[in-house]
Amino acid sequence: MKNDIRFVLDDKMAEKLQVLGELLRKDSDTMLNEALQQYIDTQEKILSEKDPMTDLDFNEFWDDVDLS
């Protein structure tokens, strides 16, 4: 299944993508897919660390708790 999603890169980002692609010998589709996969993996990890009952992650939950 192929989905076409349209988005716009500014000139500076497009140029960086092209230069990096030449250095890495990768096409822009590959680099964008890798970058998006890394972003998705990071966000899924962050979401999985949140407590579904409180919508807080571990540190947020314990930040205001005084154990003394």
CHARMM-style PDB file with segment names, atoms N, HN, CA, C and O in Angstrom:
ATOM      1  N   MET     1       0.847  -1.177   0.000  1.00  0.00      PROA
ATOM      2  CA  MET     1       0.000   0.000   0.000  1.00  0.00      PROA
ATOM      3  C   MET     1       0.891   1.238   0.000  1.00  0.00      PROA
ATOM      4  O   MET     1       1.754   1.391   0.865  1.00  0.00      PROA
ATOM      5  N   LYS     2       0.682   2.096  -0.950  1.00  0.00      PROA
ATOM      6  HN  LYS     2      -0.018   1.972  -1.652  1.00  0.00      PROA
ATOM      7  CA  LYS     2       1.482   3.302  -1.067  1.00  0.00      PROA
ATOM      8  C   LYS     2       0.600   4.509  -0.783  1.00  0.00      PROA
ATOM      9  O   LYS     2      -0.465   4.681  -1.376  1.00  0.00      PROA
ATOM     10  N   ASN     3       1.072   5.339   0.142  1.00  0.00      PROA
ATOM     11  HN  ASN     3       1.937   5.199   0.625  1.00  0.00      PROA
ATOM     12  CA  ASN     3       0.368   6.576   0.457  1.00  0.00      PROA
ATOM     13  C   ASN     3       1.224   7.742   0.004  1.00  0.00      PROA
ATOM     14  O   ASN     3       2.430   7.776   0.249  1.00  0.00      PROA
ATOM     15  N   ASP     4       0.600   8.680  -0.647  1.00  0.00      PROA
ATOM     16  HN  ASP     4      -0.380   8.652  -0.846  1.00  0.00      PROA
ATOM     17  CA  ASP     4       1.308   9.892  -1.046  1.00  0.00      PROA
ATOM     18  C   ASP     4       0.955  10.988  -0.060  1.00  0.00      PROA
ATOM     19  O   ASP     4      -0.204  11.384   0.068  1.00  0.00      PROA
ATOM     20  N   ILE     5       1.971  11.469   0.633  1.00  0.00      PROA
ATOM     21  HN  ILE     5       2.913  11.147   0.529  1.00  0.00      PROA
ATOM     22  CA  ILE     5       1.809  12.563   1.572  1.00  0.00      PROA
ATOM     23  C   ILE     5       2.647  13.711   1.059  1.00  0.00      PROA
ATOM     24  O   ILE     5       3.817  13.531   0.721  1.00  0.00      PROA
ATOM     25  N   ARG     6       2.065  14.870   1.001  1.00  0.00      PROA
ATOM     26  HN  ARG     6       1.115  15.016   1.276  1.00  0.00      PROA
ATOM     27  CA  ARG     6       2.774  16.038   0.483  1.00  0.00      PROA
ATOM     28  C   ARG     6       3.228  16.899   1.648  1.00  0.00      PROA
ATOM     29  O   ARG     6       2.444  17.211   2.543  1.00  0.00      PROA
ATOM     30  N   PHE     7       4.490  17.277   1.633  1.00  0.00      PROA
ATOM     31  HN  PHE     7       5.127  17.023   0.906  1.00  0.00      PROA
ATOM     32  CA  PHE     7       4.982  18.267   2.582  1.00  0.00      PROA
ATOM     33  C   PHE     7       6.046  19.103   1.890  1.00  0.00      PROA
ATOM     34  O   PHE     7       6.586  18.707   0.857  1.00  0.00      PROA
ATOM     35  N   VAL     8       6.340  20.246   2.458  1.00  0.00      PROA
ATOM     36  HN  VAL     8       5.901  20.568   3.297  1.00  0.00      PROA
ATOM     37  CA  VAL     8       7.225  21.207   1.817  1.00  0.00      PROA
ATOM     38  C   VAL     8       8.452  21.428   2.704  1.00  0.00      PROA
ATOM     39  O   VAL     8       8.334  21.652   3.908  1.00  0.00      PROA
ATOM     40  N   LEU     9       9.615  21.362   2.089  1.00  0.00      PROA
ATOM     41  HN  LEU     9       9.711  21.180   1.110  1.00  0.00      PROA
ATOM     42  CA  LEU     9      10.864  21.694   2.767  1.00  0.00      PROA
ATOM     43  C   LEU     9      11.281  23.089   2.320  1.00  0.00      PROA
ATOM     44  O   LEU     9      11.150  23.445   1.149  1.00  0.00      PROA
ATOM     45  N   ASP    10      11.786  23.874   3.269  1.00  0.00      PROA
ATOM     46  HN  ASP    10      11.892  23.585   4.221  1.00  0.00      PROA
ATOM     47  CA  ASP    10      12.301  25.178   2.838  1.00  0.00      PROA
ATOM     48  C   ASP    10      13.593  24.954   2.053  1.00  0.00      PROA
ATOM     49  O   ASP    10      14.160  23.862   2.071  1.00  0.00      PROA
ATOM     50  N   ASP    11      14.045  25.990   1.372  1.00  0.00      PROA
ATOM     51  HN  ASP    11      13.584  26.878   1.358  1.00  0.00      PROA
ATOM     52  CA  ASP    11      15.215  25.870   0.501  1.00  0.00      PROA
ATOM     53  C   ASP    11      16.457  25.399   1.245  1.00  0.00      PROA
ATOM     54  O   ASP    11      17.222  24.583   0.730  1.00  0.00      PROA
ATOM     55  N   LYS    12      16.658  25.906   2.445  1.00  0.00      PROA
ATOM     56  HN  LYS    12      16.038  26.568   2.864  1.00  0.00      PROA
ATOM     57  CA  LYS    12      17.843  25.557   3.223  1.00  0.00      PROA
ATOM     58  C   LYS    12      17.841  24.068   3.586  1.00  0.00      PROA
ATOM     59  O   LYS    12      18.870  23.400   3.477  1.00  0.00      PROA
ATOM     60  N   MET    13      16.691  23.551   4.017  1.00  0.00      PROA
ATOM     61  HN  MET    13      15.855  24.093   4.106  1.00  0.00      PROA
ATOM     62  CA  MET    13      16.593  22.140   4.381  1.00  0.00      PROA
ATOM     63  C   MET    13      16.739  21.245   3.154  1.00  0.00      PROA
ATOM     64  O   MET    13      17.376  20.194   3.223  1.00  0.00      PROA
ATOM     65  N   ALA    14      16.156  21.655   2.040  1.00  0.00      PROA
ATOM     66  HN  ALA    14      15.638  22.508   1.984  1.00  0.00      PROA
ATOM     67  CA  ALA    14      16.272  20.881   0.802  1.00  0.00      PROA
ATOM     68  C   ALA    14      17.728  20.798   0.353  1.00  0.00      PROA
ATOM     69  O   ALA    14      18.188  19.752  -0.104  1.00  0.00      PROA
ATOM     70  N   GLU    15      18.446  21.907   0.489  1.00  0.00      PROA
ATOM     71  HN  GLU    15      18.072  22.757   0.861  1.00  0.00      PROA
ATOM     72  CA  GLU    15      19.856  21.911   0.106  1.00  0.00      PROA
ATOM     73  C   GLU    15      20.674  21.000   1.020  1.00  0.00      PROA
ATOM     74  O   GLU    15      21.532  20.254   0.548  1.00  0.00      PROA
ATOM     75  N   LYS    16      20.410  21.062   2.329  1.00  0.00      PROA
ATOM     76  HN  LYS    16      19.713  21.668   2.712  1.00  0.00      PROA
ATOM     77  CA  LYS    16      21.111  20.188   3.276  1.00  0.00      PROA
ATOM     78  C   LYS    16      20.839  18.721   2.957  1.00  0.00      PROA
ATOM     79  O   LYS    16      21.745  17.890   3.012  1.00  0.00      PROA
ATOM     80  N   LEU    17      19.605  18.413   2.627  1.00  0.00      PROA
ATOM     81  HN  LEU    17      18.869  19.088   2.582  1.00  0.00      PROA
ATOM     82  CA  LEU    17      19.232  17.043   2.290  1.00  0.00      PROA
ATOM     83  C   LEU    17      19.966  16.572   1.039  1.00  0.00      PROA
ATOM     84  O   LEU    17      20.437  15.437   0.980  1.00  0.00      PROA
ATOM     85  N   GLN    18      20.059  17.435   0.056  1.00  0.00      PROA
ATOM     86  HN  GLN    18      19.676  18.357   0.104  1.00  0.00      PROA
ATOM     87  CA  GLN    18      20.749  17.081  -1.186  1.00  0.00      PROA
ATOM     88  C   GLN    18      22.244  16.862  -0.941  1.00  0.00      PROA
ATOM     89  O   GLN    18      22.810  15.879  -1.419  1.00  0.00      PROA
ATOM     90  N   VAL    19      22.882  17.764  -0.206  1.00  0.00      PROA
ATOM     91  HN  VAL    19      22.422  18.562   0.182  1.00  0.00      PROA
ATOM     92  CA  VAL    19      24.322  17.647   0.065  1.00  0.00      PROA
ATOM     93  C   VAL    19      24.600  16.393   0.879  1.00  0.00      PROA
ATOM     94  O   VAL    19      25.526  15.641   0.572  1.00  0.00      PROA
ATOM     95  N   LEU    20      23.802  16.167   1.916  1.00  0.00      PROA
ATOM     96  HN  LEU    20      23.051  16.778   2.165  1.00  0.00      PROA
ATOM     97  CA  LEU    20      24.002  14.986   2.748  1.00  0.00      PROA
ATOM     98  C   LEU    20      23.767  13.704   1.946  1.00  0.00      PROA
ATOM     99  O   LEU    20      24.470  12.711   2.134  1.00  0.00      PROA
ATOM    100  N   GLY    21      22.789  13.732   1.064  1.00  0.00      PROA
ATOM    101  HN  GLY    21      22.218  14.538   0.912  1.00  0.00      PROA
ATOM    102  CA  GLY    21      22.524  12.581   0.212  1.00  0.00      PROA
ATOM    103  C   GLY    21      23.711  12.238  -0.672  1.00  0.00      PROA
ATOM    104  O   GLY    21      24.041  11.068  -0.866  1.00  0.00      PROA
ATOM    105  N   GLU    22      24.341  13.264  -1.200  1.00  0.00      PROA
ATOM    106  HN  GLU    22      24.074  14.214  -1.043  1.00  0.00      PROA
ATOM    107  CA  GLU    22      25.522  13.031  -2.036  1.00  0.00      PROA
ATOM    108  C   GLU    22      26.669  12.454  -1.211  1.00  0.00      PROA
ATOM    109  O   GLU    22      27.367  11.547  -1.664  1.00  0.00      PROA
ATOM    110  N   LEU    23      26.864  12.978  -0.002  1.00  0.00      PROA
ATOM    111  HN  LEU    23      26.297  13.715   0.367  1.00  0.00      PROA
ATOM    112  CA  LEU    23      27.938  12.478   0.861  1.00  0.00      PROA
ATOM    113  C   LEU    23      27.701  11.035   1.301  1.00  0.00      PROA
ATOM    114  O   LEU    23      28.630  10.228   1.351  1.00  0.00      PROA
ATOM    115  N   LEU    24      26.456  10.726   1.617  1.00  0.00      PROA
ATOM    116  HN  LEU    24      25.701  11.381   1.577  1.00  0.00      PROA
ATOM    117  CA  LEU    24      26.117   9.386   2.113  1.00  0.00      PROA
ATOM    118  C   LEU    24      25.758   8.411   1.003  1.00  0.00      PROA
ATOM    119  O   LEU    24      25.594   7.213   1.234  1.00  0.00      PROA
ATOM    120  N   ARG    25      25.638   8.946  -0.202  1.00  0.00      PROA
ATOM    121  HN  ARG    25      25.771   9.919  -0.390  1.00  0.00      PROA
ATOM    122  CA  ARG    25      25.210   8.148  -1.358  1.00  0.00      PROA
ATOM    123  C   ARG    25      23.848   7.502  -1.095  1.00  0.00      PROA
ATOM    124  O   ARG    25      23.644   6.311  -1.331  1.00  0.00      PROA
ATOM    125  N   LYS    26      22.933   8.322  -0.603  1.00  0.00      PROA
ATOM    126  HN  LYS    26      23.098   9.289  -0.411  1.00  0.00      PROA
ATOM    127  CA  LYS    26      21.560   7.880  -0.343  1.00  0.00      PROA
ATOM    128  C   LYS    26      20.616   8.849  -1.036  1.00  0.00      PROA
ATOM    129  O   LYS    26      20.911  10.034  -1.186  1.00  0.00      PROA
ATOM    130  N   ASP    27      19.469   8.316  -1.456  1.00  0.00      PROA
ATOM    131  HN  ASP    27      19.228   7.353  -1.334  1.00  0.00      PROA
ATOM    132  CA  ASP    27      18.469   9.198  -2.049  1.00  0.00      PROA
ATOM    133  C   ASP    27      17.634   9.843  -0.935  1.00  0.00      PROA
ATOM    134  O   ASP    27      17.602   9.364   0.199  1.00  0.00      PROA
ATOM    135  N   SER    28      16.972  10.926  -1.286  1.00  0.00      PROA
ATOM    136  HN  SER    28      16.998  11.315  -2.207  1.00  0.00      PROA
ATOM    137  CA  SER    28      16.227  11.687  -0.284  1.00  0.00      PROA
ATOM    138  C   SER    28      15.089  10.873   0.331  1.00  0.00      PROA
ATOM    139  O   SER    28      14.797  11.033   1.516  1.00  0.00      PROA
ATOM    140  N   ASP    29      14.444  10.006  -0.446  1.00  0.00      PROA
ATOM    141  HN  ASP    29      14.682   9.877  -1.409  1.00  0.00      PROA
ATOM    142  CA  ASP    29      13.371   9.169   0.103  1.00  0.00      PROA
ATOM    143  C   ASP    29      13.892   8.285   1.229  1.00  0.00      PROA
ATOM    144  O   ASP    29      13.250   8.154   2.272  1.00  0.00      PROA
ATOM    145  N   THR    30      15.048   7.682   1.016  1.00  0.00      PROA
ATOM    146  HN  THR    30      15.569   7.788   0.169  1.00  0.00      PROA
ATOM    147  CA  THR    30      15.644   6.809   2.033  1.00  0.00      PROA
ATOM    148  C   THR    30      15.969   7.595   3.293  1.00  0.00      PROA
ATOM    149  O   THR    30      15.652   7.164   4.401  1.00  0.00      PROA
ATOM    150  N   MET    31      16.603   8.754   3.120  1.00  0.00      PROA
ATOM    151  HN  MET    31      16.861   9.104   2.219  1.00  0.00      PROA
ATOM    152  CA  MET    31      16.982   9.556   4.283  1.00  0.00      PROA
ATOM    153  C   MET    31      15.759  10.048   5.052  1.00  0.00      PROA
ATOM    154  O   MET    31      15.750  10.030   6.283  1.00  0.00      PROA
ATOM    155  N   LEU    32      14.737  10.484   4.335  1.00  0.00      PROA
ATOM    156  HN  LEU    32      14.745  10.499   3.335  1.00  0.00      PROA
ATOM    157  CA  LEU    32      13.524  10.956   5.009  1.00  0.00      PROA
ATOM    158  C   LEU    32      12.819   9.821   5.732  1.00  0.00      PROA
ATOM    159  O   LEU    32      12.328  10.009   6.846  1.00  0.00      PROA
ATOM    160  N   ASN    33      12.761   8.644   5.116  1.00  0.00      PROA
ATOM    161  HN  ASN    33      13.160   8.491   4.212  1.00  0.00      PROA
ATOM    162  CA  ASN    33      12.149   7.495   5.787  1.00  0.00      PROA
ATOM    163  C   ASN    33      12.928   7.101   7.040  1.00  0.00      PROA
ATOM    164  O   ASN    33      12.332   6.777   8.067  1.00  0.00      PROA
ATOM    165  N   GLU    34      14.252   7.127   6.959  1.00  0.00      PROA
ATOM    166  HN  GLU    34      14.736   7.390   6.125  1.00  0.00      PROA
ATOM    167  CA  GLU    34      15.075   6.807   8.136  1.00  0.00      PROA
ATOM    168  C   GLU    34      14.854   7.834   9.247  1.00  0.00      PROA
ATOM    169  O   GLU    34      14.719   7.471  10.416  1.00  0.00      PROA
ATOM    170  N   ALA    35      14.817   9.095   8.886  1.00  0.00      PROA
ATOM    171  HN  ALA    35      14.926   9.390   7.937  1.00  0.00      PROA
ATOM    172  CA  ALA    35      14.619  10.155   9.878  1.00  0.00      PROA
ATOM    173  C   ALA    35      13.235  10.058  10.516  1.00  0.00      PROA
ATOM    174  O   ALA    35      13.096  10.201  11.731  1.00  0.00      PROA
ATOM    175  N   LEU    36      12.228   9.819   9.706  1.00  0.00      PROA
ATOM    176  HN  LEU    36      12.341   9.703   8.720  1.00  0.00      PROA
ATOM    177  CA  LEU    36      10.876   9.682  10.251  1.00  0.00      PROA
ATOM    178  C   LEU    36      10.743   8.445  11.126  1.00  0.00      PROA
ATOM    179  O   LEU    36      10.046   8.479  12.140  1.00  0.00      PROA
ATOM    180  N   GLN    37      11.398   7.356  10.750  1.00  0.00      PROA
ATOM    181  HN  GLN    37      11.964   7.328   9.927  1.00  0.00      PROA
ATOM    182  CA  GLN    37      11.348   6.150  11.572  1.00  0.00      PROA
ATOM    183  C   GLN    37      11.999   6.395  12.922  1.00  0.00      PROA
ATOM    184  O   GLN    37      11.494   5.954  13.954  1.00  0.00      PROA
ATOM    185  N   GLN    38      13.127   7.105  12.910  1.00  0.00      PROA
ATOM    186  HN  GLN    38      13.537   7.464  12.071  1.00  0.00      PROA
ATOM    187  CA  GLN    38      13.804   7.434  14.172  1.00  0.00      PROA
ATOM    188  C   GLN    38      12.899   8.319  15.038  1.00  0.00      PROA
ATOM    189  O   GLN    38      12.814   8.108  16.248  1.00  0.00      PROA
ATOM    190  N   TYR    39      12.232   9.292  14.446  1.00  0.00      PROA
ATOM    191  HN  TYR    39      12.301   9.464  13.463  1.00  0.00      PROA
ATOM    192  CA  TYR    39      11.319  10.167  15.169  1.00  0.00      PROA
ATOM    193  C   TYR    39      10.162   9.357  15.764  1.00  0.00      PROA
ATOM    194  O   TYR    39       9.818   9.524  16.934  1.00  0.00      PROA
ATOM    195  N   ILE    40       9.575   8.493  14.963  1.00  0.00      PROA
ATOM    196  HN  ILE    40       9.854   8.357  14.013  1.00  0.00      PROA
ATOM    197  CA  ILE    40       8.452   7.672  15.427  1.00  0.00      PROA
ATOM    198  C   ILE    40       8.895   6.761  16.560  1.00  0.00      PROA
ATOM    199  O   ILE    40       8.189   6.642  17.561  1.00  0.00      PROA
ATOM    200  N   ASP    41      10.048   6.117  16.426  1.00  0.00      PROA
ATOM    201  HN  ASP    41      10.622   6.214  15.612  1.00  0.00      PROA
ATOM    202  CA  ASP    41      10.558   5.245  17.481  1.00  0.00      PROA
ATOM    203  C   ASP    41      10.746   6.014  18.790  1.00  0.00      PROA
ATOM    204  O   ASP    41      10.392   5.525  19.863  1.00  0.00      PROA
ATOM    205  N   THR    42      11.306   7.220  18.689  1.00  0.00      PROA
ATOM    206  HN  THR    42      11.593   7.617  17.818  1.00  0.00      PROA
ATOM    207  CA  THR    42      11.530   8.051  19.877  1.00  0.00      PROA
ATOM    208  C   THR    42      10.210   8.431  20.527  1.00  0.00      PROA
ATOM    209  O   THR    42      10.074   8.342  21.748  1.00  0.00      PROA
ATOM    210  N   GLN    43       9.240   8.850  19.731  1.00  0.00      PROA
ATOM    211  HN  GLN    43       9.351   8.922  18.740  1.00  0.00      PROA
ATOM    212  CA  GLN    43       7.956   9.267  20.279  1.00  0.00      PROA
ATOM    213  C   GLN    43       7.199   8.087  20.886  1.00  0.00      PROA
ATOM    214  O   GLN    43       6.551   8.234  21.922  1.00  0.00      PROA
ATOM    215  N   GLU    44       7.278   6.925  20.251  1.00  0.00      PROA
ATOM    216  HN  GLU    44       7.805   6.806  19.409  1.00  0.00      PROA
ATOM    217  CA  GLU    44       6.623   5.737  20.809  1.00  0.00      PROA
ATOM    218  C   GLU    44       7.242   5.354  22.142  1.00  0.00      PROA
ATOM    219  O   GLU    44       6.534   4.941  23.060  1.00  0.00      PROA
ATOM    220  N   LYS    45       8.559   5.487  22.255  1.00  0.00      PROA
ATOM    221  HN  LYS    45       9.134   5.823  21.509  1.00  0.00      PROA
ATOM    222  CA  LYS    45       9.237   5.184  23.515  1.00  0.00      PROA
ATOM    223  C   LYS    45       8.780   6.145  24.601  1.00  0.00      PROA
ATOM    224  O   LYS    45       8.487   5.726  25.721  1.00  0.00      PROA
ATOM    225  N   ILE    46       8.718   7.433  24.275  1.00  0.00      PROA
ATOM    226  HN  ILE    46       8.955   7.773  23.365  1.00  0.00      PROA
ATOM    227  CA  ILE    46       8.270   8.436  25.237  1.00  0.00      PROA
ATOM    228  C   ILE    46       6.838   8.131  25.676  1.00  0.00      PROA
ATOM    229  O   ILE    46       6.523   8.178  26.865  1.00  0.00      PROA
ATOM    230  N   LEU    47       5.990   7.824  24.724  1.00  0.00      PROA
ATOM    231  HN  LEU    47       6.247   7.786  23.758  1.00  0.00      PROA
ATOM    232  CA  LEU    47       4.594   7.534  25.053  1.00  0.00      PROA
ATOM    233  C   LEU    47       4.454   6.261  25.887  1.00  0.00      PROA
ATOM    234  O   LEU    47       3.598   6.185  26.768  1.00  0.00      PROA
ATOM    235  N   SER    48       5.284   5.275  25.613  1.00  0.00      PROA
ATOM    236  HN  SER    48       5.980   5.336  24.897  1.00  0.00      PROA
ATOM    237  CA  SER    48       5.195   4.014  26.352  1.00  0.00      PROA
ATOM    238  C   SER    48       5.661   4.168  27.795  1.00  0.00      PROA
ATOM    239  O   SER    48       5.294   3.369  28.656  1.00  0.00      PROA
ATOM    240  N   GLU    49       6.474   5.199  28.064  1.00  0.00      PROA
ATOM    241  HN  GLU    49       6.772   5.848  27.365  1.00  0.00      PROA
ATOM    242  CA  GLU    49       6.969   5.423  29.417  1.00  0.00      PROA
ATOM    243  C   GLU    49       5.982   6.212  30.265  1.00  0.00      PROA
ATOM    244  O   GLU    49       6.172   6.329  31.476  1.00  0.00      PROA
ATOM    245  N   LYS    50       4.947   6.746  29.665  1.00  0.00      PROA
ATOM    246  HN  LYS    50       4.792   6.651  28.681  1.00  0.00      PROA
ATOM    247  CA  LYS    50       3.937   7.488  30.419  1.00  0.00      PROA
ATOM    248  C   LYS    50       2.950   6.504  31.043  1.00  0.00      PROA
ATOM    249  O   LYS    50       2.598   5.485  30.449  1.00  0.00      PROA
ATOM    250  N   ASP    51       2.526   6.831  32.226  1.00  0.00      PROA
ATOM    251  HN  ASP    51       2.812   7.659  32.708  1.00  0.00      PROA
ATOM    252  CA  ASP    51       1.532   6.019  32.928  1.00  0.00      PROA
ATOM    253  C   ASP    51       0.157   6.326  32.330  1.00  0.00      PROA
ATOM    254  O   ASP    51      -0.289   7.472  32.395  1.00  0.00      PROA
ATOM    255  N   PRO    52      -0.525   5.338  31.752  1.00  0.00      PROA
ATOM    256  CA  PRO    52      -1.808   5.611  31.096  1.00  0.00      PROA
ATOM    257  C   PRO    52      -2.887   6.112  32.062  1.00  0.00      PROA
ATOM    258  O   PRO    52      -3.858   6.739  31.637  1.00  0.00      PROA
ATOM    259  N   MET    53      -2.719   5.838  33.347  1.00  0.00      PROA
ATOM    260  HN  MET    53      -1.931   5.328  33.692  1.00  0.00      PROA
ATOM    261  CA  MET    53      -3.706   6.292  34.326  1.00  0.00      PROA
ATOM    262  C   MET    53      -3.511   7.769  34.682  1.00  0.00      PROA
ATOM    263  O   MET    53      -4.469   8.433  35.076  1.00  0.00      PROA
ATOM    264  N   THR    54      -2.299   8.287  34.550  1.00  0.00      PROA
ATOM    265  HN  THR    54      -1.521   7.747  34.229  1.00  0.00      PROA
ATOM    266  CA  THR    54      -2.031   9.665  34.951  1.00  0.00      PROA
ATOM    267  C   THR    54      -1.580  10.536  33.793  1.00  0.00      PROA
ATOM    268  O   THR    54      -1.615  11.762  33.900  1.00  0.00      PROA
ATOM    269  N   ASP    55      -1.161   9.939  32.699  1.00  0.00      PROA
ATOM    270  HN  ASP    55      -1.132   8.943  32.612  1.00  0.00      PROA
ATOM    271  CA  ASP    55      -0.596  10.649  31.555  1.00  0.00      PROA
ATOM    272  C   ASP    55       0.701  11.364  31.924  1.00  0.00      PROA
ATOM    273  O   ASP    55       1.090  12.335  31.275  1.00  0.00      PROA
ATOM    274  N   LEU    56       1.367  10.876  32.971  1.00  0.00      PROA
ATOM    275  HN  LEU    56       1.051  10.087  33.498  1.00  0.00      PROA
ATOM    276  CA  LEU    56       2.652  11.420  33.390  1.00  0.00      PROA
ATOM    277  C   LEU    56       3.710  10.354  33.234  1.00  0.00      PROA
ATOM    278  O   LEU    56       3.449   9.170  33.449  1.00  0.00      PROA
ATOM    279  N   ASP    57       4.914  10.775  32.858  1.00  0.00      PROA
ATOM    280  HN  ASP    57       5.126  11.737  32.684  1.00  0.00      PROA
ATOM    281  CA  ASP    57       5.989   9.798  32.851  1.00  0.00      PROA
ATOM    282  C   ASP    57       6.536   9.651  34.270  1.00  0.00      PROA
ATOM    283  O   ASP    57       6.106  10.364  35.177  1.00  0.00      PROA
ATOM    284  N   PHE    58       7.458   8.754  34.459  1.00  0.00      PROA
ATOM    285  HN  PHE    58       7.807   8.175  33.722  1.00  0.00      PROA
ATOM    286  CA  PHE    58       7.979   8.428  35.781  1.00  0.00      PROA
ATOM    287  C   PHE    58       8.485   9.662  36.521  1.00  0.00      PROA
ATOM    288  O   PHE    58       8.121   9.893  37.674  1.00  0.00      PROA
ATOM    289  N   ASN    59       9.327  10.458  35.853  1.00  0.00      PROA
ATOM    290  HN  ASN    59       9.622  10.271  34.916  1.00  0.00      PROA
ATOM    291  CA  ASN    59       9.895  11.643  36.496  1.00  0.00      PROA
ATOM    292  C   ASN    59       8.843  12.698  36.801  1.00  0.00      PROA
ATOM    293  O   ASN    59       8.879  13.313  37.867  1.00  0.00      PROA
ATOM    294  N   GLU    60       7.913  12.915  35.889  1.00  0.00      PROA
ATOM    295  HN  GLU    60       7.884  12.416  35.023  1.00  0.00      PROA
ATOM    296  CA  GLU    60       6.850  13.889  36.140  1.00  0.00      PROA
ATOM    297  C   GLU    60       6.011  13.475  37.343  1.00  0.00      PROA
ATOM    298  O   GLU    60       5.613  14.320  38.145  1.00  0.00      PROA
ATOM    299  N   PHE    61       5.743  12.184  37.469  1.00  0.00      PROA
ATOM    300  HN  PHE    61       6.066  11.498  36.817  1.00  0.00      PROA
ATOM    301  CA  PHE    61       4.925  11.675  38.563  1.00  0.00      PROA
ATOM    302  C   PHE    61       5.595  11.928  39.911  1.00  0.00      PROA
ATOM    303  O   PHE    61       4.940  12.348  40.864  1.00  0.00      PROA
ATOM    304  N   TRP    62       6.904  11.670  39.989  1.00  0.00      PROA
ATOM    305  HN  TRP    62       7.437  11.329  39.215  1.00  0.00      PROA
ATOM    306  CA  TRP    62       7.610  11.749  41.259  1.00  0.00      PROA
ATOM    307  C   TRP    62       8.227  13.114  41.541  1.00  0.00      PROA
ATOM    308  O   TRP    62       8.784  13.303  42.622  1.00  0.00      PROA
ATOM    309  N   ASP    63       8.155  14.066  40.629  1.00  0.00      PROA
ATOM    310  HN  ASP    63       7.702  13.912  39.751  1.00  0.00      PROA
ATOM    311  CA  ASP    63       8.801  15.373  40.805  1.00  0.00      PROA
ATOM    312  C   ASP    63       8.385  16.092  42.095  1.00  0.00      PROA
ATOM    313  O   ASP    63       9.244  16.623  42.800  1.00  0.00      PROA
ATOM    314  N   ASP    64       7.124  16.119  42.406  1.00  0.00      PROA
ATOM    315  HN  ASP    64       6.427  15.688  41.833  1.00  0.00      PROA
ATOM    316  CA  ASP    64       6.648  16.897  43.559  1.00  0.00      PROA
ATOM    317  C   ASP    64       6.449  16.062  44.812  1.00  0.00      PROA
ATOM    318  O   ASP    64       5.872  16.541  45.788  1.00  0.00      PROA
ATOM    319  N   VAL    65       6.910  14.841  44.799  1.00  0.00      PROA
ATOM    320  HN  VAL    65       7.379  14.452  44.006  1.00  0.00      PROA
ATOM    321  CA  VAL    65       6.749  13.989  45.970  1.00  0.00      PROA
ATOM    322  C   VAL    65       7.921  14.203  46.919  1.00  0.00      PROA
ATOM    323  O   VAL    65       9.083  14.107  46.525  1.00  0.00      PROA
ATOM    324  N   ASP    66       7.593  14.498  48.188  1.00  0.00      PROA
ATOM    325  HN  ASP    66       6.649  14.576  48.508  1.00  0.00      PROA
ATOM    326  CA  ASP    66       8.617  14.685  49.210  1.00  0.00      PROA
ATOM    327  C   ASP    66       8.623  13.449  50.096  1.00  0.00      PROA
ATOM    328  O   ASP    66       7.655  13.181  50.807  1.00  0.00      PROA
ATOM    329  N   LEU    67       9.718  12.698  50.051  1.00  0.00      PROA
ATOM    330  HN  LEU    67      10.504  12.915  49.473  1.00  0.00      PROA
ATOM    331  CA  LEU    67       9.811  11.444  50.805  1.00  0.00      PROA
ATOM    332  C   LEU    67      10.478  11.631  52.168  1.00  0.00      PROA
ATOM    333  O   LEU    67      10.737  10.641  52.852  1.00  0.00      PROA
ATOM    334  N   SER    68      10.758  12.841  52.577  1.00  0.00      PROA
ATOM    335  HN  SER    68      10.548  13.645  52.022  1.00  0.00      PROA
ATOM    336  CA  SER    68      11.428  13.048  53.871  1.00  0.00      PROA
ATOM    337  C   SER    68      10.462  13.189  55.023  1.00  0.00      PROA
ATOM    338  OT1 SER    68      10.884  13.367  56.165  1.00  0.00      PROA
TER     339      SER     68
END
